[in-house]
Amino acid sequence: MSSKYQGKVFYGWWIVAAGFLIMGAAYGIVTNCVGLFVKPVTENMGFTRQAFSMNQTLVSFAMMAIPLLSGKIFGRFNVKTVMRLCTVTLVLAYGAYSLCTSLPMFYGCSVVVGLSLGGVTSVPLSLLISNWFHERRGLAIGVAFMGSGVGGMVFNPIVSSLLQNMGWRVTYQVMALAVGLLVAPMTFFVIRQDPEEMGLTPLGNGRVLSEGPVGDGMLFRDAKKTARFYLLCLCTVVASMAGSVLMQNNAPYLTDIGYSLAVAATFTAVCQGSLAAGKMLLGQLYDKVGTRRATFISNGATALGLCTMLVASFSPALIPIVLCQGLGCAFGTVAHPIITQAIFGLKDYSTIYGIISAMGSLGGALAPVFAASVYDATGSYKGAFLAMAVALVAINVVYGRICPKEKKEPQEIQ
């Protein structure tokens, strides 16, 4: 096997490029455009926002099944096989939204969408990048996962235009086709499970990482006996919930406070572009300044963005919101795999990260229910924004206790 790539592009970067497109089409459309459907569907079908928001909750809960079982699933089946199957079911289930005539039908589709999305995005892509990169993981993860932000930026105005001109049913059909055309070529023709499949070795193979040598770490049975594991689970739920509350309610909140749907869609698209850049920047921050500092910076940005949403009717405030969403909301996809590796190593990474990823999905599932409940009770999302900002300040303190120090100093919580 060869570890030298002189004159050639290391194939791992093609895996990263495939991940970029997969996240852009699958995650970027299914999750990052969901807010645009809230008003058209609820007004047309007579649903409450809270009832319709349950779709995103079900998607998030269903996504949890994949990471919770990732050790068994990806230990038994090739990652490529799982991703191919989930590509097909994702396209069919997302397109089936267009045929729904009742909430139970929407909910049934959402369960399949969530299972499929979990099997083709974050967990399998994180596993692939861990297989292919022993160094520059932060950059690789940041570039791959920034696809969801670029996808949101590209597809939000498209979805907005389709909704206004063709209605929500046709919009679901068109976007399902877009998911299939962009994701299927990647999962069927580009993805390779590991370098050995091509007679190669991982990038940086044999080198020592800044926070531990490759392959070191804890088994899940040992990790679950530590306080650090459960604190990380709690922090992951809260951080994911906060980021989702901020990112998913851009369009409905801005239209509620007087902006037009076109302005709200444009703002959402710009935020998705900022998110894309933020993911690459955050990945590089983790590589350069370490786990603790990068975590503090990202969560601080999310908290600031949530607070600034309270004065979003003052249009200049939209600028810092865009910047804060970019660096802050990148945390959910970029930081969790990096923090998991930094704390627990790679020895049983797929199992431990599966649990942490599930906690992220749980936070995403709770976010729309929490935000919609606050809206239904108060007529505004402001209470949800403020509560999440306070929660982020609290978990930043916890992250400071559980994340490894940059010079391998003894940990404060075992």
matplotlib code that plots the C-alpha trace (Angstrom):
import matplotlib.pyplot as plt

x = [0.0, 1.1, 1.1, 2.6, 0.4, 2.9, 1.4, -2.0, -4.9, -5.3, -8.6, -9.7, -10.4, -12.8, -14.6, -14.7, -16.1, -18.7, -19.6, -20.0, -22.5, -24.4, -24.7, -25.6, -28.5, -29.7, -29.2, -29.3, -32.7, -34.5, -33.4, -32.2, -35.2, -37.8, -38.7, -40.0, -42.7, -44.2, -46.5, -47.6, -48.4, -50.1, -52.2, -53.3, -54.0, -55.2, -52.5, -51.1, -47.4, -46.7, -48.5, -46.6, -43.3, -43.7, -42.5, -39.0, -39.1, -39.9, -37.2, -34.7, -35.9, -35.8, -32.2, -31.2, -31.8, -28.8, -26.2, -27.5, -27.1, -24.1, -21.7, -23.8, -25.0, -21.6, -19.9, -22.1, -22.8, -20.5, -20.9, -21.5, -24.4, -26.1, -25.7, -27.0, -30.1, -30.8, -30.4, -33.2, -35.6, -34.8, -35.8, -39.0, -40.1, -39.3, -41.2, -44.1, -44.7, -46.3, -49.1, -49.9, -53.4, -53.3, -50.9, -50.4, -49.3, -46.8, -45.6, -45.1, -43.1, -41.0, -40.0, -38.7, -37.0, -35.2, -34.0, -32.8, -31.1, -29.3, -28.0, -26.5, -25.2, -23.4, -22.6, -21.5, -19.6, -17.8, -16.8, -15.5, -13.4, -12.0, -11.0, -9.4, -7.8, -5.4, -4.4, -6.3, -9.5, -10.9, -10.5, -11.8, -14.9, -15.4, -15.3, -17.5, -20.1, -20.1, -22.1, -25.3, -24.8, -24.0, -27.0, -29.2, -27.9, -28.5, -31.8, -33.6, -34.3, -35.2, -37.7, -39.1, -39.7, -41.3, -43.5, -44.8, -45.3, -46.1, -47.3, -45.8, -46.8, -44.9, -42.0, -41.6, -41.5, -39.0, -36.7, -36.9, -35.7, -32.8, -31.8, -31.7, -29.8, -27.1, -26.7, -27.1, -23.9, -21.9, -23.1, -23.1, -19.9, -17.6, -17.8, -15.1, -15.2, -11.5, -8.1, -7.3, -10.1, -8.0, -4.5, -3.8, -3.2, -4.9, -3.6, -1.0, -0.9, 1.4, 1.7, 0.8, -2.2, -2.1, -4.4, -3.3, -2.0, -4.2, -6.0, -5.7, -8.7, -11.5, -13.9, -17.6, -18.0, -15.4, -16.5, -20.0, -18.7, -17.3, -19.0, -17.4, -19.5, -22.8, -21.9, -20.9, -24.3, -26.1, -24.0, -24.6, -28.3, -28.4, -25.9, -27.8, -31.1, -29.9, -28.4, -31.6, -33.8, -31.7, -31.3, -34.7, -36.9, -35.3, -38.1, -41.2, -39.7, -38.7, -42.1, -43.8, -42.0, -42.8, -40.3, -41.6, -41.3, -38.8, -36.6, -36.9, -35.9, -33.0, -31.8, -32.1, -30.0, -27.3, -27.2, -26.7, -23.9, -22.4, -22.9, -21.0, -18.0, -18.4, -18.0, -14.7, -13.5, -14.5, -12.8, -9.6, -10.0, -10.2, -7.0, -5.2, -6.4, -7.6, -10.8, -11.6, -11.0, -12.8, -15.8, -16.0, -15.8, -18.5, -21.0, -20.4, -21.3, -24.5, -25.5, -24.8, -26.8, -29.8, -29.6, -29.4, -32.5, -34.4, -33.7, -33.9, -36.7, -33.8, -32.5, -28.8, -28.9, -29.3, -25.6, -24.2, -26.9, -25.6, -22.1, -23.0, -25.1, -22.2, -19.7, -22.1, -24.5, -21.5, -20.9, -23.6, -22.0, -18.3, -17.6, -19.3, -17.1, -13.9, -14.8, -15.7, -12.4, -10.5, -12.1, -12.5, -10.1, -10.6, -10.5, -14.3, -15.1, -18.1, -20.0, -19.3, -19.8, -23.0, -24.4, -23.1, -24.6, -27.9, -27.9, -27.4, -30.4, -32.4, -31.5, -32.7, -35.9, -36.6, -35.9, -38.9, -41.3, -39.8, -39.8, -43.3, -44.6, -43.2, -44.7, -48.1, -48.0, -46.7, -47.1, -43.4, -40.1, -38.3, -38.6, -37.1, -34.2, -33.4, -33.7, -31.3, -28.8, -28.7, -28.4, -25.4, -23.5, -24.1, -22.8, -19.7, -18.6, -19.2, -17.3, -14.4, -14.3, -14.6, -12.7, -9.0, -6.5, -4.3, -1.0, -2.2, -2.7, -4.6, -8.3, -10.5, -13.4, -13.0]
y = [0.0, 3.5, 6.4, 8.9, 10.9, 12.9, 14.1, 12.8, 14.1, 11.9, 10.0, 11.0, 14.4, 12.9, 11.4, 14.8, 16.3, 13.6, 14.3, 18.0, 17.2, 14.7, 17.1, 19.9, 18.0, 15.7, 17.8, 21.2, 20.5, 18.3, 20.1, 23.5, 24.4, 23.1, 26.5, 27.7, 25.1, 26.0, 28.8, 27.4, 24.0, 25.0, 27.7, 25.4, 22.3, 24.1, 22.6, 24.4, 25.2, 23.0, 20.1, 20.5, 21.1, 17.6, 16.4, 17.8, 16.3, 12.9, 13.3, 14.0, 11.1, 8.7, 9.9, 8.9, 5.2, 5.1, 6.5, 4.5, 1.4, 2.5, 0.1, -2.9, -1.5, -0.5, -3.4, -5.8, -3.9, -1.9, 1.8, 2.1, -0.4, 1.5, 4.8, 3.5, 2.0, 5.2, 7.3, 5.5, 5.6, 9.3, 10.3, 8.3, 9.4, 13.1, 13.1, 11.4, 14.5, 15.9, 13.2, 13.8, 14.8, 14.5, 14.8, 11.1, 10.8, 13.5, 11.9, 8.5, 10.1, 11.9, 8.7, 7.2, 10.5, 10.6, 7.0, 7.6, 10.9, 9.4, 6.6, 8.8, 12.0, 12.8, 9.4, 7.5, 10.5, 11.0, 7.3, 7.6, 10.7, 9.0, 6.1, 8.3, 11.0, 10.6, 14.2, 17.3, 15.8, 19.1, 20.6, 17.5, 17.4, 21.1, 21.0, 18.0, 19.2, 22.8, 21.3, 21.6, 25.3, 25.7, 23.6, 25.7, 28.9, 27.6, 25.8, 28.3, 30.8, 28.0, 26.5, 30.0, 30.6, 27.2, 27.6, 31.0, 29.9, 26.2, 25.4, 23.2, 19.8, 20.4, 21.9, 18.7, 16.7, 18.9, 18.9, 15.1, 14.8, 17.2, 15.1, 11.9, 13.5, 14.9, 12.2, 8.9, 9.4, 10.0, 7.0, 4.6, 5.6, 7.8, 6.6, 4.0, 2.7, 2.9, 3.5, -0.3, -0.9, 1.0, -0.1, 3.2, 4.3, 7.1, 10.7, 11.1, 7.4, 6.6, 10.2, 11.2, 13.6, 16.6, 15.0, 11.4, 8.7, 7.2, 4.1, 5.1, 5.8, 4.1, 1.3, 2.3, 0.0, 2.1, 5.5, 5.0, 4.6, 8.2, 11.4, 13.0, 10.8, 11.8, 15.5, 15.4, 13.8, 16.6, 19.3, 17.9, 17.9, 21.5, 22.7, 21.0, 22.3, 25.9, 25.8, 24.4, 26.9, 29.7, 28.3, 26.7, 29.7, 32.4, 32.5, 32.3, 34.7, 37.3, 37.2, 37.5, 40.7, 42.3, 41.2, 39.7, 36.1, 37.0, 38.9, 36.1, 33.5, 35.6, 36.1, 32.4, 31.7, 34.2, 32.5, 29.1, 30.6, 31.9, 28.5, 26.9, 29.2, 28.8, 25.0, 25.3, 28.0, 26.1, 22.9, 24.9, 26.5, 23.0, 22.1, 25.2, 26.5, 23.2, 21.7, 23.9, 27.3, 26.4, 25.1, 28.3, 30.5, 28.6, 28.3, 32.0, 32.9, 31.0, 32.6, 36.1, 35.3, 34.2, 37.4, 39.5, 37.9, 39.7, 43.0, 41.7, 44.2, 46.7, 45.7, 46.4, 43.7, 41.1, 41.4, 40.1, 37.4, 36.1, 36.0, 34.4, 31.7, 30.9, 30.1, 29.1, 26.7, 25.0, 23.4, 20.8, 19.0, 19.9, 19.9, 16.7, 14.2, 16.2, 16.5, 12.8, 11.8, 14.3, 13.0, 9.2, 8.5, 6.2, 2.8, 2.5, 5.6, 4.4, 3.2, 6.2, 8.8, 7.0, 7.8, 11.4, 11.9, 10.5, 13.1, 15.7, 14.3, 14.4, 18.1, 18.7, 16.8, 18.9, 22.2, 22.6, 21.4, 23.8, 26.8, 26.1, 25.6, 29.0, 30.5, 29.1, 30.2, 33.7, 34.5, 35.0, 33.0, 35.5, 33.5, 30.4, 32.5, 33.9, 30.6, 28.9, 31.7, 31.3, 27.5, 27.9, 30.0, 27.2, 24.4, 26.3, 26.1, 22.3, 22.0, 23.7, 21.0, 18.0, 18.9, 18.0, 20.7, 21.5, 20.3, 16.9, 18.2, 16.0, 16.2, 17.8, 15.4, 11.7]
z = [0.0, -0.7, 1.7, -0.8, -3.2, -5.2, -8.4, -7.4, -5.3, -2.2, -2.7, 0.7, -0.6, -3.1, -0.2, 1.4, -1.9, -2.0, 1.6, 0.7, -2.1, 0.1, 2.9, 0.5, -1.1, 1.6, 4.8, 3.0, 1.5, 4.0, 7.2, 6.3, 4.1, 6.4, 7.9, 4.5, 4.4, 7.8, 6.7, 3.3, 4.6, 7.9, 6.2, 3.4, 5.5, 8.7, 10.9, 14.0, 13.8, 16.8, 15.1, 11.8, 13.6, 15.0, 11.6, 12.2, 15.7, 14.2, 11.7, 14.4, 16.6, 13.7, 12.9, 16.4, 15.5, 13.2, 15.6, 18.5, 16.5, 14.5, 16.1, 15.1, 11.7, 10.4, 12.0, 10.1, 6.8, 4.5, 4.9, 1.1, 1.2, 4.0, 2.3, -1.0, 0.5, 2.5, -0.6, -2.3, 0.7, 1.4, -2.1, -2.1, 1.4, 0.9, -2.4, -0.6, 1.5, -1.6, -1.4, 2.2, 3.2, 6.9, 9.8, 10.3, 6.7, 7.2, 10.4, 8.7, 5.9, 8.5, 10.3, 7.0, 6.1, 9.4, 9.2, 5.7, 6.5, 9.4, 7.2, 4.6, 6.3, 9.6, 11.1, 8.0, 6.7, 10.0, 10.0, 6.5, 7.3, 10.4, 8.2, 5.6, 7.7, 10.6, 10.4, 9.1, 10.4, 11.5, 8.0, 6.3, 8.5, 8.1, 4.3, 4.0, 6.5, 5.1, 2.2, 4.3, 4.6, 0.9, 0.1, 2.3, 0.7, -2.8, -2.3, 0.1, -2.7, -5.1, -2.6, -1.8, -5.5, -6.1, -3.1, -4.3, -8.0, -7.9, -4.4, -1.6, -3.2, -6.4, -4.4, -2.4, -5.7, -7.4, -4.4, -3.9, -7.5, -6.8, -3.8, -5.9, -8.8, -6.5, -3.8, -5.8, -7.9, -4.8, -2.8, -5.8, -7.6, -5.4, -1.8, -0.6, 3.0, 3.7, 2.0, 2.1, -0.4, -2.9, -1.7, 0.0, 3.6, 5.6, 5.3, 8.1, 8.8, 11.7, 13.0, 16.5, 16.8, 19.1, 21.6, 21.4, 19.0, 16.5, 17.9, 21.5, 23.7, 25.7, 25.0, 25.3, 28.3, 30.1, 28.8, 30.0, 33.6, 33.6, 34.5, 31.5, 29.1, 30.6, 30.8, 27.1, 26.3, 28.2, 26.5, 23.1, 23.6, 24.7, 22.1, 19.2, 20.6, 20.8, 17.3, 15.8, 17.6, 16.1, 12.6, 11.9, 12.9, 10.7, 8.1, 10.4, 13.0, 10.5, 8.7, 12.1, 12.9, 9.6, 6.9, 3.7, 2.8, 0.0, 2.5, 5.0, 2.4, 1.2, 4.8, 5.4, 2.3, 3.4, 6.8, 5.1, 3.1, 6.4, 7.9, 5.1, 5.6, 9.3, 9.1, 7.3, 9.7, 12.8, 11.5, 11.1, 14.5, 16.1, 14.2, 15.2, 18.7, 20.2, 21.4, 24.4, 22.8, 19.6, 21.6, 23.6, 20.5, 18.6, 21.5, 22.4, 18.8, 18.9, 22.2, 20.8, 17.7, 19.8, 21.8, 18.7, 17.3, 20.0, 18.2, 14.6, 13.8, 13.7, 10.3, 10.9, 13.6, 10.8, 9.9, 13.2, 13.3, 9.9, 11.2, 14.5, 12.9, 10.6, 13.2, 16.0, 14.2, 12.6, 16.0, 15.6, 12.7, 13.0, 16.7, 18.0, 16.1, 17.0, 20.7, 20.9, 19.4, 21.6, 24.8, 24.2, 21.3, 18.3, 20.0, 20.1, 18.2, 16.1, 19.2, 21.4, 18.6, 17.7, 21.2, 21.0, 17.6, 18.9, 21.6, 18.9, 17.1, 20.4, 20.8, 17.2, 17.9, 21.0, 19.4, 17.1, 19.8, 22.4, 20.0, 18.7, 22.2, 23.3, 20.1, 20.7, 24.4, 23.8, 20.2, 19.7, 19.5, 21.6, 24.9, 23.2, 21.9, 25.3, 27.1, 24.7, 25.0, 28.8, 28.5, 26.1, 28.7, 31.2, 29.0, 28.0, 31.6, 31.5, 28.2, 29.9, 32.5, 30.2, 27.1, 27.0, 27.6, 24.7, 26.4, 27.7, 31.2, 33.7, 33.2, 35.9, 35.6, 35.2]

ax = plt.figure().add_subplot(projection="3d")
ax.plot(x, y, z, "-o")
ax.set_aspect("equal")
plt.show()
